[in-house]
Amino acid sequence: MNAEEFWAILHAMPEPPPVSWRLYYNASGEPIIYSMEDLPGTYIDVDAETYARAPFNVRVQAGRLIELKSAVRKLAPADSGTPCHPNNVAIVVPLTEPHQPWSMKTHEFD
């Protein structure tokens, strides 16, 4: 094979298909799988960053990707709330005894 034949073969190669990143989802809009393959099912195209993060705290509504906020609830010491033993949050005590009030706090994050 000479150089001309090599270049002729190289130029005759078909163009690769365009890269597409997809999120397949169910009828409720909940994510099933992120994929670059053409799979059966309903999907939307996503960008490379979303594909790389592959978040599952999302929903698909009207063909758009909606990211849901995540929230964590936990007990925390507070100025008011359920009076608990100073050394054990699992023991609820009367207000007349020494106590530490605890209440539920919610922390939202993206």
Secondary structure, 3 states (H helix, E strand, C coil): CCHHHHHHHHHHCCCCCCCCEEEEECCCCCEEEEECCCCCCEEEEECHHHHHHCCCCEEEECCEEEECCEEEEEEEEEEEEEEEECCEEEEECCCCCCCEEEEEEEEEEC
